[in-house]
Amino acid sequence: MTMGKRAPFVVGITDHMIPPPDLEAAVLDGCAEVDFLDTRREEDLDPERLARLDALLVWSTRIGPATVAKLPRCRIVVRFGVGYDKVDVAALEAAGIPFCNNPDYGTEEVADHAVSLLLSLQRRLWEHDARARGYSTTWQANTLTPLRRSSAATVGVVGVGRIGTAVVNRLKPFGHRILGYDPQQPAGHEKAVGYHRVRRLDELLAESDIVTFHCPLTPETRGLIDADFLAKLKPGALLVNTARGEMFAGLDPLEAALRSGQVAAVGTDVLPTEPPAPHPLLDAWRRRESWLEGRLVVTPHNAFHSDEAAIEMRRNAAETARLFLEDGVLRNRILP
């Protein structure tokens, strides 16, 4: 489907939104015609339509070398979201096509989601809710221990970029001691934001009562949360993951750590496979088995979402394409 005014450029959109893509067309009005390709499968992308594009906006469709070779006119590829593990950035760079992501949208939403999971697990709200259904002759006396006050707990933030910084800022009023690990941040970042910087991840794991992840998926972080990682945690730690599911080295190590008590509870918005493949841990979660109830909280990879964020995401991506096509300005460029 093609829409918008006759314009010097053509911008393709792979998938995701319900047609017509009027919001993008409004941003690109007078600059580009919008072609909504409407497919999540890379192999279904039409080569003739790809060949017309001056820019491509990508949601969930994989963009590999075969697709890059079919983009002879394309001057820029923009990801609607933040992560870009489905985009072959090296192939784009080799073809002379810059790639940009969209790191600004959803920062507040993911930070709010992470802190909500963190505080609810710290206060053991899910366990209280599960157990309270069975209380009859007693009520208020049913407390759970251990249950630490915020000012007595240490939170380790792995990745202190935009979202990690937003998490730190939200946690400070609660009184937590906050550790941060992020080799990518410049010296003094911890002083400007307000956290205690650790130079080694092992140090953060040993000292933190709660660990929350806000780092990108890279060769270093893929499979990071494995049996060795979990063994280095402070016994009884809480884990929160609103970053990437592939950071889990499968679910077997996580199940073992939950069963042993090495990990007290996990709140995650992401899983190694989505939709989740069958696994004993998820089977127990679905059946609300007593040993796990309230100790595993799963949300369906929607921490980024709010009504406002959905609009912001689409506008930002279209604006990034327009800035480059009209003015040659590259923002949020990602290099291989």
C-alpha positions as CSV (number, residue, x, y, z in Angstrom):
1,M,0.0,0.0,0.0
2,T,1.3,3.4,-0.9
3,M,0.1,6.7,0.5
4,G,1.1,10.3,1.1
5,K,1.8,13.2,-1.3
6,R,4.0,12.9,-4.3
7,A,7.5,13.5,-3.0
8,P,11.1,13.1,-4.0
9,F,11.7,10.2,-1.6
10,V,10.1,6.9,-0.8
11,V,10.2,5.5,2.8
12,G,9.3,1.9,3.4
13,I,7.9,0.5,6.7
14,T,8.3,-3.2,7.3
15,D,5.5,-4.1,9.7
16,H,3.9,-3.6,13.2
17,M,1.3,-0.9,13.0
18,I,-2.3,-1.3,11.8
19,P,-2.5,0.4,8.4
20,P,-2.6,3.1,7.3
21,P,0.7,4.4,8.7
22,D,-0.8,7.9,8.9
23,L,1.4,9.1,11.7
24,E,4.6,8.4,9.8
25,A,3.0,9.9,6.6
26,A,2.2,13.1,8.5
27,V,5.8,13.4,9.7
28,L,7.2,12.8,6.2
29,D,4.6,14.9,4.4
30,G,6.2,16.8,1.6
31,C,9.4,14.9,2.0
32,A,8.6,11.2,1.2
33,E,5.9,8.9,0.0
34,V,5.3,6.0,2.5
35,D,5.2,2.4,1.3
36,F,3.8,0.0,4.0
37,L,5.4,-3.4,3.2
38,D,3.3,-5.1,5.9
39,T,5.3,-8.2,6.5
40,R,7.2,-9.6,9.5
41,R,9.0,-12.3,7.4
42,E,12.2,-11.2,5.6
43,E,11.6,-13.7,2.9
44,D,8.3,-12.1,2.0
45,L,9.7,-8.6,1.3
46,D,9.0,-7.6,-2.3
47,P,12.4,-7.0,-4.1
48,E,10.7,-4.5,-6.5
49,R,9.3,-2.4,-3.7
50,L,12.6,-2.6,-1.8
51,A,14.5,-1.3,-4.9
52,R,12.4,1.9,-4.8
53,L,13.2,2.8,-1.2
54,D,15.3,5.8,-0.1
55,A,14.8,4.8,3.5
56,L,13.5,1.8,5.5
57,L,11.8,1.9,8.9
58,V,12.0,-1.5,10.6
59,W,10.1,-3.0,13.5
60,S,10.3,-6.8,13.9
61,T,11.3,-8.0,10.4
62,R,14.8,-9.4,10.2
63,I,17.1,-7.4,7.8
64,G,19.9,-9.6,6.7
65,P,22.5,-9.5,3.9
66,A,20.0,-10.8,1.2
67,T,17.7,-7.9,2.0
68,V,20.5,-5.4,2.1
69,A,21.5,-6.4,-1.4
70,K,18.0,-5.5,-2.6
71,L,18.2,-1.9,-1.4
72,P,20.2,-0.2,-4.2
73,R,18.7,3.3,-3.5
74,C,18.4,3.1,0.2
75,R,20.2,5.8,2.1
76,I,19.3,5.0,5.7
77,V,17.7,2.2,7.8
78,V,16.0,3.1,11.1
79,R,14.8,0.8,13.8
80,F,11.6,1.8,15.5
81,G,12.8,0.4,18.8
82,V,16.1,0.4,20.8
83,G,17.4,-3.2,20.2
84,Y,18.7,-4.2,16.8
85,D,19.8,-7.8,17.1
86,K,17.6,-8.7,14.0
87,V,19.4,-6.1,11.8
88,D,22.7,-7.0,10.2
89,V,24.5,-3.7,10.9
90,A,27.7,-4.9,9.4
91,A,26.0,-5.7,6.1
92,L,24.4,-2.3,6.0
93,E,27.7,-0.6,6.7
94,A,29.4,-2.5,4.0
95,A,26.7,-1.4,1.6
96,G,27.2,2.2,2.6
97,I,23.8,2.4,4.4
98,P,23.9,4.0,7.8
99,F,21.8,2.4,10.5
100,C,20.1,4.3,13.4
101,N,18.0,3.1,16.3
102,N,15.5,4.9,18.5
103,P,16.9,5.0,22.0
104,D,14.8,7.9,23.3
105,Y,11.3,6.4,23.4
106,G,10.1,4.2,26.2
107,T,12.8,5.2,28.7
108,E,10.3,6.2,31.4
109,E,8.1,3.2,30.7
110,V,10.9,0.6,31.0
111,A,12.3,2.3,34.1
112,D,8.9,2.4,35.7
113,H,8.3,-1.2,34.9
114,A,11.7,-2.3,36.3
115,V,11.2,-0.4,39.5
116,S,7.7,-1.7,39.9
117,L,8.9,-5.3,39.6
118,L,11.8,-4.5,41.9
119,L,9.7,-3.0,44.7
120,S,7.0,-5.6,44.4
121,L,9.5,-8.4,44.8
122,Q,11.3,-6.7,47.6
123,R,8.1,-6.3,49.5
124,R,7.1,-9.8,48.5
125,L,3.7,-8.6,47.3
126,W,3.1,-11.4,44.9
127,E,3.8,-14.0,47.6
128,H,1.5,-12.2,50.1
129,D,-1.2,-12.2,47.4
130,A,-0.8,-15.9,46.7
131,R,-0.7,-17.0,50.3
132,A,-3.5,-14.7,51.5
133,R,-6.1,-16.6,49.5
134,G,-5.6,-19.5,52.0
135,Y,-5.8,-17.5,55.3
136,S,-9.0,-17.8,57.3
137,T,-8.6,-17.9,61.1
138,T,-5.5,-15.6,61.0
139,W,-4.8,-12.6,58.9
140,Q,-2.5,-9.8,59.9
141,A,-0.1,-12.1,61.7
142,N,0.9,-13.8,58.4
143,T,4.2,-12.0,57.7
144,L,7.1,-13.2,55.5
145,T,10.8,-13.1,56.3
146,P,13.3,-12.1,55.2
147,L,11.8,-8.8,54.1
148,R,14.3,-5.9,54.0
149,R,13.4,-2.2,54.3
150,S,14.7,-0.2,51.3
151,S,17.3,1.7,53.2
152,A,18.8,-1.7,54.3
153,A,19.0,-3.1,50.8
154,T,21.6,-2.8,48.1
155,V,20.5,-2.6,44.4
156,G,23.0,-3.4,41.7
157,V,22.2,-1.8,38.3
158,V,23.9,-3.6,35.4
159,G,24.0,-1.0,32.6
160,V,23.7,2.7,33.6
161,G,22.7,4.3,30.3
162,R,19.5,6.1,29.6
163,I,17.2,3.5,31.2
164,G,19.6,2.5,34.0
165,T,20.1,6.1,34.9
166,A,16.3,6.6,35.0
167,V,16.1,3.6,37.3
168,V,18.7,5.0,39.6
169,N,16.9,8.3,39.8
170,R,13.6,6.6,40.7
171,L,15.2,4.5,43.4
172,K,17.1,7.2,45.2
173,P,14.1,8.5,47.1
174,F,13.5,5.1,48.5
175,G,16.9,5.1,50.3
176,H,18.5,2.0,48.6
177,R,22.3,1.8,48.4
178,I,22.8,1.8,44.7
179,L,25.7,0.1,42.9
180,G,26.3,0.6,39.1
181,Y,28.3,-1.4,36.6
182,D,28.8,0.0,33.2
183,P,32.3,0.1,31.5
184,Q,30.8,2.3,28.7
185,Q,30.0,5.3,30.9
186,P,32.7,8.0,31.3
187,A,34.6,8.7,34.5
188,G,32.5,10.8,36.8
189,H,29.2,9.5,35.5
190,E,28.4,8.0,38.9
191,K,29.0,11.4,40.6
192,A,26.6,13.2,38.2
193,V,23.9,10.6,38.5
194,G,24.4,9.5,42.1
195,Y,25.4,5.9,42.5
196,H,28.5,4.0,43.7
197,R,30.5,2.7,40.7
198,V,32.0,-0.8,40.8
199,R,34.7,-1.8,38.3
200,R,34.0,-5.5,38.3
201,L,30.6,-7.2,37.8
202,D,31.5,-9.9,40.4
203,E,31.7,-7.2,43.1
204,L,28.2,-6.0,42.2
205,L,26.8,-9.5,42.4
206,A,28.4,-10.3,45.7
207,E,27.1,-7.1,47.4
208,S,23.6,-6.7,45.9
209,D,20.4,-7.8,47.4
210,I,18.6,-7.0,44.1
211,V,20.1,-6.9,40.6
212,T,18.4,-5.2,37.7
213,F,19.6,-5.4,34.1
214,H,19.6,-2.5,31.7
215,C,22.4,-3.3,29.2
216,P,22.1,-4.1,25.4
217,L,22.4,-7.6,23.9
218,T,26.0,-8.0,22.8
219,P,28.3,-10.9,22.4
220,E,29.4,-10.2,26.0
221,T,25.9,-10.1,27.5
222,R,24.3,-12.9,25.5
223,G,24.0,-15.9,27.9
224,L,25.4,-13.8,30.7
225,I,22.9,-15.1,33.3
226,D,24.2,-18.7,33.5
227,A,24.9,-21.0,36.4
228,D,28.3,-19.5,37.2
229,F,26.7,-16.0,37.2
230,L,23.9,-17.1,39.5
231,A,26.4,-18.8,41.9
232,K,28.2,-15.5,42.4
233,L,25.1,-13.7,43.6
234,K,24.5,-12.9,47.2
235,P,22.4,-15.8,48.4
236,G,18.7,-15.0,48.3
237,A,19.1,-12.2,45.8
238,L,16.3,-10.9,43.6
239,L,16.7,-10.5,39.9
240,V,14.9,-8.1,37.5
241,N,15.3,-8.2,33.7
242,T,13.7,-5.7,31.5
243,A,16.5,-5.8,29.0
244,R,16.8,-8.8,26.7
245,G,15.7,-12.4,27.2
246,E,18.8,-13.8,25.4
247,M,20.8,-12.6,28.4
248,F,19.4,-15.7,30.1
249,A,21.5,-18.8,29.3
250,G,18.3,-20.7,29.0
251,L,15.9,-21.3,31.8
252,D,17.6,-24.4,33.4
253,P,20.1,-22.4,35.5
254,L,17.4,-20.0,36.6
255,E,15.1,-22.9,37.7
256,A,17.9,-24.5,39.7
257,A,18.7,-21.2,41.4
258,L,15.1,-20.7,42.3
259,R,14.7,-24.2,43.6
260,S,17.8,-24.0,45.8
261,G,17.0,-20.6,47.1
262,Q,20.1,-19.0,45.7
263,V,17.7,-16.7,43.9
264,A,14.7,-15.7,46.1
265,A,12.6,-14.3,43.2
266,V,12.7,-13.2,39.6
267,G,10.7,-10.5,37.8
268,T,11.2,-10.5,34.0
269,D,9.7,-8.9,31.0
270,V,11.8,-10.9,28.6
271,L,12.4,-14.6,28.0
272,P,15.0,-16.5,25.9
273,T,12.3,-17.5,23.4
274,E,9.2,-15.5,22.7
275,P,6.5,-16.6,22.7
276,P,7.9,-18.9,25.4
277,A,8.8,-22.5,24.5
278,P,7.7,-25.2,26.9
279,H,9.9,-25.5,29.9
280,P,9.5,-27.0,33.4
281,L,10.0,-23.6,35.1
282,L,7.3,-22.0,33.0
283,D,5.0,-25.0,33.4
284,A,5.3,-24.6,37.2
285,W,4.7,-20.9,36.8
286,R,1.5,-21.5,34.8
287,R,0.3,-24.1,37.2
288,R,1.0,-21.8,40.2
289,E,2.9,-24.5,41.9
290,S,3.3,-23.7,45.6
291,W,7.2,-23.7,45.6
292,L,7.2,-21.0,42.9
293,E,4.1,-19.0,43.5
294,G,4.9,-15.3,43.9
295,R,8.6,-15.9,43.2
296,L,8.5,-15.7,39.4
297,V,6.7,-12.8,37.9
298,V,6.6,-12.7,34.0
299,T,5.2,-9.9,31.8
300,P,5.0,-10.4,28.0
301,H,7.8,-8.1,26.8
302,N,5.7,-4.9,27.0
303,A,7.7,-2.9,29.5
304,F,8.3,-0.3,26.8
305,H,4.7,0.4,26.1
306,S,2.4,3.2,27.0
307,D,-0.1,5.1,24.8
308,E,2.4,8.0,24.7
309,A,5.4,5.9,24.0
310,A,3.8,4.2,21.0
311,I,3.2,7.6,19.4
312,E,6.7,8.8,20.4
313,M,8.4,5.7,18.9
314,R,6.7,6.1,15.5
315,R,7.3,9.9,15.3
316,N,10.9,9.6,16.3
317,A,11.7,7.0,13.7
318,A,10.1,8.9,10.9
319,E,11.8,12.1,12.0
320,T,15.2,10.4,12.0
321,A,14.6,9.4,8.4
322,R,13.4,12.9,7.4
323,L,16.4,14.6,9.1
324,F,18.8,12.5,7.1
325,L,17.0,12.6,3.7
326,E,16.5,16.4,3.8
327,D,19.4,17.7,5.8
328,G,22.0,14.9,5.9
329,V,21.8,14.8,9.7
330,L,22.4,11.4,11.3
331,R,21.1,10.9,14.8
332,N,21.4,7.8,17.0
333,R,23.7,6.1,14.5
334,I,24.9,2.5,15.3
335,L,28.1,1.2,14.0
336,P,29.0,-2.5,13.6
